[in-house]
Amino acid sequence: MQNTLYDKLNNKAIALTPNRRFARFLEKKYGEHKIEQGYKTWETPSIFPAETWLQNSYLDGEHDKILLNNEQAHFIWKEITREHPNLTQIAEQAWQIICSWNLNPLTWDSTYLNDDHKILIDWIKEYQTICTKDNWLDPALLAYELTNNTPENLYQKKPEIMLIGFEDIPPDLQKLLTKLQQLGTTLINHKLDRPKANSIHLYNFTTLDKEIAAMASWAKKTIDENRGTTNIGCVVPNLAELKNEINYCFEIICSDLFDITIGKELNNYQTIDTALNILKLLSQTLTLDEAKRLLLSPNIKGATEEISARALLHKHLRSIKTTSVTLRELLALSKNSEAKWFTPILAQILDDTQLLIKQTPAYQSNKMWVELLNKALDLFAWPNNDGEDEQHAQITQSWCEALKQLLSLDLFNKPQNLKQTIYNLNNILKKRTLHLKNNNTQPIKILGVLEAANLTFDHLWIMNMHNQNWPARPKPNPLIPLHIQKKHNLPHATYARELLYAEKLTDRLLHTSNEVIFSFSKQNGDVEYQASPLLMQIHGIKEELYLDPGFRRDDVGKKHNDKNNIETKETVTQQTTKLSPNEQITGGSRIYKLQAACPFRAFAECRLHATATEIADKYISAKERGIMIHTAIEYFWNTVRSQNKLLTSNSDTLNKVISDSIKNAISVLKKYHKYEPLDDEFLALEIKHLQYLIYKWLDVEKERPPFTVLSQEQDLSASLQNLKIKLRIDRIDQLEDGSIILIDYKTGNVSTSAWFGERPDDPQLPLYLLNSQREISGILFAEITPHNPKFSGLTAHDYKIPGVKIANNWQELITDWHKTLTSLSKEFENGIAKVEPKKGEQTCRNCHLQALCRIFSAT
């Protein structure tokens, strides 16, 4: 940094920059310069982004017009474009370009205008009429207003103004600066004199993943070699699109050594989301996801004391099949002292909140809504932060600034209901991003091209520089005539302009570090790329393959199917405490199924009760559809009892029994949806489908040799070793010769192979067989499916049941099952809880415990 710049700042010169980051960078460098000179304190230099300087210049003077903020301007545009809400943002952008380039749409030749262009002109006329009527000044017109509508006697002579880091100066700002120059202000276009990099490389990669991983590995290696005393820049042209991928990779490789400069939308921060959900609660209703985030938020009173009970309350809400919950319902549930989810602290908060909103008018000003929200936030003790850390302060400050913007909408004197207030606040939060400052201590900075172009680094890597990305493709505004955009060379209008802009930035990047690496990936999906033609013009640069023997992005979170690999990655104890005689366990035959599939899952679900939270759905889940089919079939055979009656009953009688069976099943189904009743048309389709299934299944039953249904849904107490469980069998049939057959209903395709091996997939029927007081001669799956309903299974003798095989070694099978299931029982009793999925990733695919067992954690 040149001493000339510091001297001018010392002499009260004003430095204008194109963006806030560069302004902060200059302030930091100025501070370092002062420290080097021995100063302990100094006056803050006048370094401003151009936008901030324009606002300050207007507000410092005596002007009649009221300056709108961006949110107020957006509100007006939203009202004007309300019939075309998808065009609001595009229209605002078109208006801002028109203002910056001093264009007059009223002079455009109508011969060359289409309907889109004409509607923009109509909107601009309406916008200008509204602003003129109420004496409002749009922020996009600040430079124009200061240039053309400010009397010269109101200008105070400015000291020197330095323009630093600008590639393009919009015409409206240039006109203002020219006028100030005419009035005696010295205008300096300050060039940052930096040497060009003497080490320039261009690397190519086969995929984008490998490119990101290589950049991260290079950054970490460079930090290690320099013992953390270096300043590294990692530049990504389309950072917003790749942010999550890059953050994931750098977290694994570089830990906490990096900082991504692009911020998150405010409503994506947990603290802000909690405040917003409290506001939504004032409207009496929350979706289930909103209720979950509020109940489990650490930012409200009682979060620590009631965390378990609140989690159970959320689980209960999921189980009752509701997709939303009202304040009144939430209050009633939290006050239930007999329930596991009794939450007295939360109940008191909700009770006070309900009293707070009882006398609230339906329509009122934003000021009144904000006052109500602040009272509610106090009731919840939001943000409930024990330590006033810097990041917390940044988030709450941004929240307060967002509320100020909401309050500014009262300028329009239009009372809003709460729904509209929430909508407006959401829009404000989405448009405001926050990048949490961390004292700039991270040595690796991940940033966009514009941010990086004016900074300095010890080492710099610029990725994704392929021919489709650099220079960028033109993106002309669709509401401004293309010939106007070309004539005035407007931003993003033509290939020529994008090329020139990219050339300037490329040159600037080559002067930001002594070492500069460009890279690109040759393929992304089915699209193939080449290096940017701008890079191939750099003297001495040539494309080369980057060979890094170390980390690859493909290795991150690699899922190991091999049993031995899984064992080496175990992060939990393989053996827990043995099962005690009085320990409460749940699961029935599922204990054996889970112990066989993965011992850790059996331990977590059946002993720790780590069950998955049900997902609320206003429609019918696969589980409910299965219950409905079971219920209908059970009712049918409770009435008909035998195949003989099935075959001899007339069609009217059978139709009546089937109809009653379906009604009974539907009544059971409705109990699952009492909070969110099912749509009648949807129910009619389900009834039709169930009727079809039953008729198809009865055709299968008719093909069997004669049988009688002895019992259905029969419970049985079972034990192997010291493990005592409860079993329930879907159905027990007796054949003509007195043989007993066990039947398990399935609503999908299954295989009898699920009963075999040291770790059987579905041991329920063998378990029941081993513990039954009767002599069992066969176990069958009844596959009740719409396309291929059938029986499958094994029997001791040939009973002529279609699809069922004869087991010639029936007693040997029983012996083997006893040995296998006894072994699984011993494992469970002894606390064997290895993370050992039987089929690797396939077993883990539908498991909800991956975060607990951490099987896929990167090493």
N, C-alpha and C positions, 0 to 999 in steps of 0.2 A: 504494500500500500504506500502511495507516495506521500511524502511529508507535505507537499503543496496542498493536498486535500485537507490534512489535519490543520494546517495553518489557516486555511479559509474557514473551516468550521470553528476554529478558535475566534475568528473575527466575525462571528454571527452570520456567516453565509448559510443559505438554505440548500440542502441536498435533497433532490427528488429522485425517487427510485420507482421502477415499474411494479414492484410487489413488496409485501410486508417482510418476507423472509430476507430479502436483500437489505432492506432498511435495518433489520435487526443485526444482520451480519456486519454492516458498516458501524453500527453502534458498538458492537463487541470489539471490533478492531480499533476503534477510536479509544475505547476504555483501556485496551491493552497498551496502546501507545502512551496514554497518560500515566499508567502504572510504570512503564519503562522510564518515563521522565521523572519519576519520583513523587507523583501526585497521589494523595490519598482520597481526595474528593475533587470533583470538577462539575461544571455546569453541563447539563444534558445538551448534546448537540442538536441542531435543528435538522434532523433527518426524517423525511416523511415519504410514504408512498404517495404518488400523485393524487390518488382519490381522496386521501385524508387531508392533504394540503388544500385541495379545492374546497372541501367542506369547511375547514377552519377559516379559510380566506373569506368565505361568504358569511359565516357566523360571526366573525370578528368585525365585520362592517355593519353599517346601518342600512338594512334593506327591508322593504315592505312585504315582500312575498314570504310565505311560510314554506320552509324547506321540508319536503316530504322525506321520510326515510324509505329504504328499499321495500320494507314490508307494507307501508302505506301505499306506495306506488303499485305494488303487486296486487293489493286489495282492489284498487280501482280497475286495473287491467282484468282482474278476475271477474268483476261485475260486468265490464263491457263485453267480455268474450264468453259470458256464461252459457250461451247456446253452442259454443264450440270450445269446451274446456280443454280439449287436447291441443288446442292452438295457443293457449294463454302464454306459455313460456316462449314459444317461437315468436309470437307477436311482440312480447317484451324485448326479446333479443334484437328483433328487427328495428324496433324503436330506438334502442340504445345505439345501434350501428348508425342509424340515420342521424341521430343527434351528434355522435362523435365525428362523423364525416360532413357535417353541416349540409345535409341534403334536404331538399324541399319536395316531398312527395306530390304536392299539389301541382307542380310544374311537369310531372311526368306525362309523356304523350300517351293518352288513353288508347291509342291505336295498338300499342304493344303491351297492354295490360290484360291479364286474364282475371277470372273471378276472384282468385286468392289475393292478387295484388289490389284489386278494387276494395275488397273487404278490409284489408289492412288500412287503406287510406280512410275508409269510413270510421274505423276504430280510432285512428289517430285524431281525426276531427273531433270525435266525441270525447276523447281523452283530453285534448287541448281545451275544449269547451268547458269541461268540468273543472280543470285546473284554473282557467281564467276566471270563471265565475266565483270560485272560492279563494282566489289569490294564492294558489299553491304553486310551488316550484318543484318540478320533477328533478331528482338528483342527476339524471342523464343530461340535463340542460345547465348544469352548474357553470361549466367553462363558457358556454355561450352567454349566459346571463352576466357573468363577471366581465366578459369582453364587450358586450353590446348594450347592456342596460344598467351599467353602473357609471354614474357621473365621475368625471376625472378628478373632481375635487375630493371624492371619497377615497381615492387611492392613496395609500401611504407609500412613499418611496421604499421599495424593497432593497435589501442589501443584495449581494451577489446570489444568483440562483444557479446551482450546478445540476445538470442532468446527468445521472450516472446509471449506466447499464441498460439504456433504452435501445431496442432494435428499431421500433416504430413509434413515432409520436403522433397520436391522432390529430387530425386537422383542427379540431375545436380547442385542444390544449395548446397547439402550436400558435394559433391566432392570439390566445390570451398571453402567451409568453412574448410574442412579438410586440403586442401593445405595451406590456410592461417594459420591454426593452426601449420602446420609443419614449416612454415616460422617465427613462433614466436608470432602469435596473440593468445591471450587468448580467448577461446570460452566458453561461459557459457549458459547453458539451464536453464533460470531463471523460477522458478516455483512460481506462485502467491499463496501464502499461505493464504487460506481463509477457515473459518470454514463452515461445512456443515449446511444447513438449519435445524432448529429445529421444524419448522411447515411446514408439507408437506401434501397436500390434492389432491385427484383425484376426480373430479366432472364429471358427465355425464349429457347430455341434449338430448332431443328428436330430435331436429333439429339444423342445423348449425346456423340459424338465431337467435335462442334463446341463443346459446352459445356465439355468438358475442355480443348480447345485454347484457347478464349477465356479460361478461368481462368488457364492458363499464360501466355498472352500478356499479360494484365493484370498478373500478378505480375512478369513481367520488365520491363514498361514502368514499373511503379511503382518497382521497384528502380533502374532507370536514371534516372528523374526525381529520385530522392532520393539518387542517388550511393551506393547500397548501405548507407545508414545507417538503414534502416527495418526494421521487424519485421512480416512478413506471415504471416497464417494462411490456409491453404486447407483447409476442413473438408469431409469426405466422410462422410455417415452410414454407408454400406456400404463402407468403405475396403478391407476384406479382399477383397471381390469384385472391386473395380476397381483394385487395387494395381498390377498389371502394366501395364494400359492407361495409368494415370496416370503411372507411372514412365517409360514409353516416351516419352510426349508431353513431359513436363517435362525429360527428359534432352536432347531435341533443342532445346527452346526456352530452357530456363533453365540448361543446362549443369550445373555443380556448385554452383549457388546454392540448392538445395533439399534438404530432408531429410524422408523419409517415416518417421513415428514407429513404424509397425507393423513388427515384426521378422519375420525368417525363422525357420522351424523349424531347430533346430540341425543336423539331418542334411542340410540343404540347403547348408551351408557346405562348400566344397571340403576344407578342412583336416580337418573332422570326418568327412566322407565317406571320406577316405583312411584315417583311423584305424579307422573301422568296417569298411572292406574288408580291412584287415590282420587284424582280429579274425575276419572271415569266412574269410580264408585259413587261419586256424588250424583251421577245420573241414574243411580239405583241398580245398574246391571253391568256385570263383567263377563266376558267370554271365559271359558274354562282356562285357556292359556294365560289370560291376563290375571285371573284369580290365582293361578299357580305361582306366577311371578311375584304377585303381591304377598301371598301367604309365606313364601319361602325367602322373601327379601330380607337381607340383613340390615336394611336401612329403616326399619320401623320398630317401634317399641315392643319389647317382649320377644324379639327374634331369637335370642339365645335361650331364654328360659322355656319357650314353648316350641322350639324347632321341631321336635319329634311329633308333638300333638298336631301342629299345623301341617306337617307332612301327611299325617294320617287323615286330617280333614280334607286335604287335597285329594288323597287316594279315595276317600269316601265319595267325593263329588264325581270322580271318574266312574266309580262303580254304579252310581244311580242313573247313568246314561243321560246326563244332562249336558248340553253344550254351552250353557250360560248359567249364571247364578246372580240372584238379586241381592241387594244389601240386606233385605229382610230375611231371606233364606240363609244367608251367610251368618247373620246374627243369631238366628234360631239354632243353627247347628253348633256354633261355637259356645252357646250357653248350655248345651246339653251336658250336664254334669255326670250323667250315667255313661256317656260315650268315651271311647278311647281318645277321641279328638277334642275333648273338652279343653277350651282355651280361654280362661277367664280374662286374661289381659286383653286379648283380641276382642272378646265380647264387650268389654267396657269401652274400648275404642269405637267399635261399631255402633254401640248404643248411643254414645255421645255424638257420633257422626250423624246418626239418624235424627237426633234432636236438632242438630245444627241445620239440616236442610229442610226441616218441616215447614218453616215459615219463609223459605226462599222463593221469590217470584220466579215464574217460568221464563220471563224475559227481563234482562237487565244489562247494564253496561259491563264492559270487560273489567272495569275497575272493581265493580261489585263482585264479579265472579272471581277475580284474583284475590280479593279480600276473603271470600268464602274459602277458597283453596288454601290460603295461608293459615286460616284457622284450622282447617282439616289437617294440614301438614303438622301443625303443632300438636293436635290430638294424637297423631301417629308418631310423634317425636322424630319426624323426618328431619335430617337424614340419619339420625341415630349413629353418628360417627364418634367413636371414642377418642381418636387422635386427629387433630386438625392438620393432616398432612397436606403437602402442596398440591397434589393431584386432586384431592377432595375439594380444596379451595377453588381450584380452576373449574371443576365441574359445577359446583354450586354457584359460582360467579356467572358462568355461562347460562345457567338456568335463570338467574335473576335478570340477565340481559334479555333473554327470550321473553320473559314476562313483561319487561318494559316495552318490547316491540308489540306484544299483544295489547298492552295498555294504549299504545299510540293509535290503535285502530278506533279508539273512542273519538278521534278527530271527526269521524263521519256521523257521530250522534245517532247510531243505529243500534238499539238494544238487540241482544242476541240471546237465543236459548242456549242451554249448556252444550247441546250437541254441536251447534255451530261454533261455540267457543273452543271446544275440544278439537274440532276440525282445523280452525285457524291456528291454534297453538301447535298442533301436529305439523302443519305446513312450515311454521317458523322453525321448529326443531329440526325438520328434515333438511332445510336449507342452510342451517348453521352447523358447521363442522368444528370439532375441537381436536386439536393435536396436543396431547398432554405434554407439557414442557418438563424436562428432566435435567435442568441445569446444563444441557448441551454436553454432557459428560461422555456419551457413547462415542467411541472412535470411528464407528462405521455409520455413515449417513446414507439412507436409501431415499432417493428423491427423484422428482421429475426433471425434464430437460430444462424448462424455463427457470426452475429454482436453482439448478446447478450452474447455469451458464455464467453467472456473475460471481460465483464463490471460488475459493481456492482449496486445493486438496494436495496432500502428499502423493496419493495414488488415486487413480480414477478408472472405473470400469463402466462402460456404457453398453448395455445389452439391447437385444431385439432390434438391431439396426439392419433389417433386411429391406429388400427393394419394395415391399408392399407397405412398409411402415415408415420409411424415411427416404424422401420427404413424405409427409402425410398426404392423403388424398383430399381433394377439395370437398368442402361441405357448405355450399352456398345456402343462405337462408331462403327457404322456398317462398316466402311472402314478399321478397324484394325482387323486382324484375332482374333477370340474369344480365341483360345488357347494361343495366345501371351498375350492377356489381362489377362487371368487367371494366366499364368506363372509368369508374372511380377507384379501381383496384382495391376493393373492399376485402377485409380479412376472410380467408378460407374460400375465396370465390373462384380462383383459377389454379391450374397446375403451376403456371409460371410464378404466381405469388408464393405458393407453398414451397416451390423449389428455391426461390430467392431467400425466403425466410429460413429454410433448413440449412442453406449454405452459410448464412450468417451465424446461426447457432452452432453449426459444426466447427466453424473457425473459432468461435468463442470458447467452445469446450476444449479445443486443442491448446488453449492458453490458460487453462485452469489448473493444470498439474504437470509436473515434469514427466510422469509416466501415465500414458493414456492407453487403455485397452478398449477396442470396439469388439462386439461379438454379435452373432446371429445364429439362429437355428435353421437348418436347411429344410425342415419339414414340421408341419403342425397338422396332424390328422392326414387328410389326403392332399393337402396343399403343399407345394414345394416352393422354396424361396431361394433367392440369391442375395449376395451382399448388396447393400445400398450403393447405387452408382456414385454417390457423393464420396463414399469412402475410397473407392477405387481411383479417385482423382488425386488422393493425397500422395505426395511424392514419397517414394520409398516404401509405401505400405504394400504388403502382399498377404493374401489369404492363406491361413495355415490352420491345421487341425489342432485343437487344444487337447493335449494328452495329459490327463490327470489321473494318476494311479489310485487316488484316494476315494473320497466319498462320492456316491452317486445318488441322485434324488430318487432313483428307482428303489434304492435300498431302504428308504424311510418307511418305517412301520411295516416292513415286509412280513407277510403272514406265512408262518411256517406250518406246512402240513405234516412234515415228518415228526414222528413221535419223539425222537431223541432231541430234535431242535426245540420242541415245545418244552421238554423237561429242563433244558438248560436255561430257558427264559423264565422259569417259574419265579414269582416274586412273593409267594405266600408260603406259609409253612405247610409241608405235605401231610403232616399228621396233627390233628387237634385233640382236644380232650375226649375221652371215651364217653359214650352215651350213658347217662346216669339213669337209674330206675324210675325216678320221678320227673325226668325231663319231658316237657311237652313238645311233641313233634307232630308235624302234619304231612300229608302227602299220599298215604295209602300205597297202592302199587306204584305210584309215581316215584316213590323213594328208590325202588329198584331200577326203574327206567332211567332216572337221573344218575344214580351211582354207576350204572353201566355206561351211560353216555359221557359223563365227566364227574368224577367224585367231588370236585370242588363245588359244582353246581348243586349236587344233592345236599352237601353240607350247608351251603349258603341259603338255599330255598327252604329246606325241610327242618333245619335246626336254627339258623339265624333268621328265618322267615323273611328273606330278602326277595320278596315277590315283585313282579313288574307292575307298574301302574297302568291300569286299563286306559285305553284311549277312547274318549267319549265320541260316539258316532250316532247321529240321529237316524241312521239306517241300521240294517241288521248285520251283525258281525258273523263271521264263519262259525264262531262258537255258539252263538244264539241260534243260527240255522240248524246246527247239529242238535241242540237241545230240543228245538221244535220238532224235528224229524223223530227223535227218540220218543218224545211225548206222544206224538200221534200214533206211532207204531205200538207203543205200550198200551194206549187206550183201546186200540183196535183189538189186540189179542186178549186184553182183559174182558172184552165183550164176546169175541168169537171163540176163543179158547183152543180150537183144534182145526186141523186141516180139513177134516171131514165136514165141519160146519161151514168152512170157507167154500168148499166145493158144492155143497148142497143148498146154500142160501140163495134166494132169488136176487136178481139185480137190484130191486128196490130196497131190499133189506140191507144189502152190502153198501149201496150208495148212502143209505141213512147212517150206517155205522161209520163209514169213511168221513162223511160230512161232520158227524159229531166228534170224531177223532181230530179233525182239523180245527174245529171250533175250540176244542180243549187245548190244542197246541197254541193257537193264537192267543187264548186268554193267558197262558203262561208267558208268552212272548211279551204281551202288553205290560206285564208286571216289571219287565226290564226297562220299559220305556214310559213309565208313568209320569216322569217329569217332562219328557219330550215325546208326546203322542205321535205315533206313526201316521203318515199321510194315508188316507183311505184308498187312493188309487194305487199307491205303492203296496199296501196290504193286499189289495185285490190280486196283484201280480204274484205276490208270495203265496197266497192261497192257491192260485192256479198252478204254480210250480209244485207246491207240496202235494196237491191232488194228483198231478202227473206222476210224481215219484212213488206215491203209495200204490197206485194202480200198476205201475211197472214192477214194483217190488212184489206185489201179491201174485203176479204172473210167475215169478221165480219160485215163490213158496208153493204154488200149485204143482210144480214139476217134481217136488220131493216125494219120497215115500211117506206114508201116513205118520203123523206126529200129533202130540198134545203139548200145549204150553203149560208147564208145571208152575213156573213163577217168573216174575220180571222184577228187575231192579232189587234183587235180593241182597241184603247185607250179610257179611260174614266176618267174624273176628279171626284173624290169621296170625300165625307166629312161626318164624324160623329162627332158631337160636333164641336170643332174648328180645328180639325185635317184634313188638306187637303192633299190628296195624289193622285198619278197617278196610275191607274190600266190598265192592258192589259189582254184581254181574248183571249185564243187560237182560239176559234171558236164559232160561233152562228148559230144554225140550226133552220129552220122553218119547221114544220111538215105540213101534208096535211090539217089539220083543222085550221092552222094558229098559233098554239102554238109555243112558243119560248123556245129553249133548249140551255143551256150553256154547253160547253164542254172544259175540261182541259186535255191536253195530258200528260201522264205519261209513262216513259220508264221503270218503275219498278212496283212491286205489291204495291197497296195502299188499303185503306179501307175507307168507308164512315164515319166511326166513327171519322175520323180526323176533321169532321165538328161540333162535338158536345162537350158538357161539358162547364164548366166555362172558361176553358183555351184550346180551340180547337187547334189541331196540324196543321191544314192547312185550314185557313178560307178564302182563296182567292175567291172561287166560291160564298159562302154566302155574302161576301163583294160586289162583282160585282152585285149580285142579288139585294141587298138592294139599290144600287146606280143607277141601270139601269132605263132608261126612259121607257123601254118596260115592259110589264107584263111577268114575267118569270114563265114558267110552269115546269121546271126541271133543275137539275144540275147533270152533269155526269163526271166521270173520264173515259178517253179513255186509257186503259192500253195496250200500244203497246209493247208487249214482245214477244220474239221468241217462247216460249213454250205454253203460254196460253193467247193470246190476247183476250180482252173482254171489254165490257162496265160495269160500276158499278155506281150506283147513286140513286137518288130519283126524282120522278115526281109527279105532282099534280093529274094526271089521269093515267089510264092504256093505255100506248101508245104501248104496245107489244114489247118493246125493250128488247131483251134477257139480263138477268143479272141485270136489273134495277128494283127497288122496288117501290111500290106505297105508297106515304105518305098520309094517310087519314086525317091528321091534318096539311095540307100544310100551312095554314095561321098562325096557332099556331107556327109552326117551324120558319116562317119568323119573328114573334114577338120575339121569344126566341133569334134568331140570332141577332136581332137588340139590344136587351137588353145586350147580352153577349159582342158584339163587341163595343157597346157604353161604357160599363164598361172598356174594355181594352183601348179604346181611351182616356177616362178620366185619367186612370192610367198613360199613356204615357205623356199626356199633363201636368199633375201635377208633373212630374219628379219622379214618383215612380220607383226606380231602385234597388229593393231588389235582393240580391243573393239568388234566390229561384228557382232552377231548378225543373221543374214539375215532372220529373221522376228520380230525384236523379242522380246517376252516369250515367245512360243510356242517360240522356239529355246532360250531360257534356262530354260524350265520344268523340263527334265530334266537340266540341267547341274549338276555338283557344284562348280563353280569360282567361284560368285558371291562367296564371301568373299574370293577371291584377286583377281578383277578389279574388285570393288566397284562393279559397274554400277548397283546400286540404292541406293547410299549417298546419304543426303540431303545436299543442298548447303547 
